[in-house]
Amino acid sequence: MPRVGLGTFKLNDTHQEMITKMIKDGGLRHIDTAPSYKNEAMVGKAIENAYSQKVSRKDMFITSKLDQSQYADPIKGLEDTLMNLNVDYVDLYLIHWPVNQLKKDEKGFRRNPMHMVWEVMEYLYKKKMAKAIGFCNTNVQMLVDNFAYANELPMVNQIELHPYNQQHNLVEFCQKNKIHVTGYAPLGSPERLEEHTTLNVLKDKTLKKIAKKHGKTPAEISLAWNLQRGRL
């Protein structure tokens, strides 16, 4: 897994050429998407357009996720993702926001117990439709519960990680149990933060001071902070 990747949340068709160029000229090899981002097909086209003598499918690390709306049929969920991305497998497949949103119909509340969802995730892994499986946005309690029934333990836990959201205990727990931690929003999602607070990682006085000292930008310092702690 390349240590730095491109998260595609909020990216759309207008960014397709940019992604292709990043792969061709910028060395990008790790891309993260999800059905809820509504851009898997665009990401797939961007990657395909970048294929050349220097770049092939085996050089790319593609991550996608099982959406909550797909918990009842994870096999179809991944099949749809593979079709959208135009690939035979994903390198990493994560359960996105692993909680059930109960929806009531004529049969009452429909539930998809996580142990049943995980059983199918293991099947997808054994069938090599996903080279690795794990969670996105889970906590210690849910991981401990997973340990009680899993035959294949989660290989990755993708969580929000930046200087304003460090999650020390969760990260330590994952590392002790050999679950690799990847961090999303490493720059702190400034526009999302500013919807609720005045905090902005990229405008943080301490980070700006460190960046100036080393001739870097606050963004580079924030990325380095995650990398030096052993996260992606």
Sequence and secondary structure as in RCSB ss.txt:
>XXXX:A:sequence
MPRVGLGTFKLNDTHQEMITKMIKDGGLRHIDTAPSYKNEAMVGKAIENAYSQKVSRKDMFITSKLDQSQYADPI
KGLEDTLMNLNVDYVDLYLIHWPVNQLKKDEKGFRRNPMHMVWEVMEYLYKKKMAKAIGFCNTNVQMLVDNFAYA
NELPMVNQIELHPYNQQHNLVEFCQKNKIHVTGYAPLGSPERLEEHTTLNVLKDKTLKKIAKKHGKTPAEISLAW
NLQRGRL
>XXXX:A:secstr
  SS EE TT  GGGHHHHHHHHHHH   EEE  GGGT HHHHHHHHHHH SSS  GGG EEEEEE GGGTT HH
HHHHHHHHHHT S BSEEEEES     EEETTEEE   HHHHHHHHHHHHHTTSBS EEEES  HHHHHHHHHH 
SS  SEEEEE BTTB  HHHHHHHHHTT EEEEE TT  HHHHTTT S  GGG HHHHHHHHHHT  HHHHHHHH
HHHTT  
